[in-house]
């Protein structure tokens, strides 16, 4: 889930700031959860070997009035108390799990957020591109 969360963050920071991947190395979830506000949205990813902490994270966000989206697979229990739970199939007939469905959903979510940010999001992306040019990144 951490790789997928990193991808989602990378997509979202193109059109808005204040998007965090939590926790980072050496940090705890509590340090981030303490800052959550009702106008935030928490996206939690847990596939197959979900940590038991996921439900505690969702419950903590709920107590803070923060809407929560859980992305998971069909094996997740129906007892998740998230605002929204999206189940994506990841199992196939071969050896490795497949996360293309999750990536497609994250793409759709990112495009939807980009559209919702409108002109402000486009200005944010334009500032990023201008800095890339200044730095001669590409």
Secondary structure as UniProt FT lines:
FT   HELIX           2..12
FT   TURN            13..15
FT   TURN            25..26
FT   HELIX           29..33
FT   TURN            34..35
FT   TURN            38..39
FT   STRAND          41..46
FT   HELIX           53..63
FT   TURN            64..65
FT   STRAND          67..72
FT   TURN            74..75
FT   TURN            78..79
FT   STRAND          84..87
FT   HELIX           100..135
//
